[in-house]
Amino acid sequence: MNEVLERRLEFLRLEAKGLTLCEIVKALSEKYQTSERNIYYDAETRGTWQPVLTQLFELDKARLILVNRYDYLYGMASFHFQTAG
C-alpha cells in the first residue's frame, strides 16, 4: 500500500480513537519518518482525500462497527453511572 494512503488511513483511525491533532501529528511523524508539516498538510486537505478513501471501503461494515462501539460505550457509561452513587 502506498505510504501516503496508509498514513492517511492511520490518521483517521487515531482521530476516531479521540486523539488530538497534536498527538496524531507526533505519532504519525515518528511512525512514518516524515515531517510534522506533512501530517498537518494531510489534516488541512482532508476534505479532498477523505471522500476518496471512504469510497474504497464497505460503509455498511463501518457503520456496524460504529454502532457496536457506541453500544459498548453506552453500556459502560450506564454501568459507571449506576454504580457511582
Buried (B, 14 or more C-beta within 10 A) or exposed (E): EEEEEEBBBBBBEBBEEEBEEEEBBBBBBEEBEBEEEBBBEBEEEBEEBBEEBEEEEEEEEEEEEEEEEEEEEEEEEEEEEEEEE
